[in-house]
Amino acid sequence: MLSRSGFIVDRNIRTLVHWWGLLIPMKKTVYSLDSFATVRIEFRAGDKNSPDAFPISLVGAASQTSVPIVDLTDYEMALKAAEELASFTGKSLEDTAIDSLHIDSPHS
């Protein structure tokens, strides 16, 4: 399939728009940035057909709403992306990948 998707974060009107379509956006879901509390980075172990991944998502205050943003395969790149998203949206960063990887946090 020739489809694409993306996100638009608008800090002025406090929204996150997730869109997808073919050549142009055809469908979208709009979320309030205020409904999210944290940017979360996690660790997902790969298997023989896929590499380990570090999914980044925006997570709601009661963890009811979770919107996956991107999966990256390099921890340092994923951490940098998650930090930038947290800074841009004004949300806190929750790094659960550190516990899974058993490495020291660069923030300590």
C-alpha positions, 0 to 999 in steps of 0.5 A: 500500500502507498499510504502515509501518516503523521502527527501535527502538534500545535502548542498554540491551540494545545492539540495533537492531530494524527493524520493518515491518507494516500497522497494527502491526509484523508482521515484524522484524529484530534487529541487535546494536549492537555489530556496527556501527562507524559511522554513515555519511552519503552523497550520492546524486545525483538525476535529473529524477524525484527530488531529491539525497539524503543516505542515513544508515546504520549500517555494520558494522566490516568494512562487511559489514553496512549498515542504511539508516536514512533518506534526507533531501534537505537536507544540514544536516538529514541531518548533524544527524540522523547526528550525533544517531544517532552520539551516541545509539548511541556510534558514530563518524560517517563523512561521505562526502557532504562529498567529493561536495559539495566543501564544507568540513566543519563539523567542521574 
